[in-house]
Amino acid sequence: QSVLTQPPSASGTPGQRVTISCSGSSSNIGSNYVYWYQQLPGTAPKLLIYRNNQRPSGVPDRFSGSKSGTSASLAISGLRSEDEADYYCAAWDDSLSGQVVFGGGTKLTVL
Amino acid sequence: EVQLVESGGGLVQPGGSLRLSCAASGFTFSSYAMSWVRQAPGKGLEWVSAISGSGGSTYYADSVKGRFTISRDNSKNTLYLQMNSLRAEDTAVYYCAKGNYGDYFAWDVWGKGTTVTVSS
């Protein structure tokens, strides 16, 4: 059971806009930054969004992140076949001695 | 080219020990916090540990605290993870990752991972 809650799956057709949600609590998303990672099959994860809504250089502006209260979202617009991957949200959690917590991941299928 | 290469994985019996290494190149290693992140077979990502650029600050997941030790040798551009008292649930691919943007957890560079299997 992951501390952050993501839907296990999402889907969309090419060109569509999809959003992936990430729900947490006051000790993690509610008080700390959210990060989003993309993992293509058989490869290491890739940073998509850091500090809630910042995109590293090289990440297309089709990817955007937002946060409100204890929830966060990753939006992908102009969906492309190469976006088919697993997506994970992460945040620092202040509870106990503190640690990074992940969502369980969302498998995005491009139909 | 910025690169991270993990090594040291393998098959170990429950209760055993293993030391993972992560060789860094292409950037000023001592300027960046580093982390270990693992992924059990068919499962999601799990953060394991982090260390500051100087090595003076370390952080651990509750699941490994007291059993794993993260360290770094900035003269050798190498990150380590000493894993003791290994359990079956530690079986995973272990990735090292570089923090960027002044943020411990904005991992912008990852290695390809090294596989640890804990089994008798």
Interface residues (C-beta under 8 A of the other chain):
Chain A: S2 Y33 Y35 Y37 Q39 A44 P45 K46 L47 Y50 R51 Q54 P56 D86 Y88 A90 W92 L96 S97 G98 Q99 V100 V101 F102 G103 G104 G105
Chain B: S35 V37 G44 L45 E46 W47 A50 Y59 Y60 A61 D62 K65 Y95 A97 N100 Y101 D103 F105 A106 W107 D108 W110 G111 K112 G113
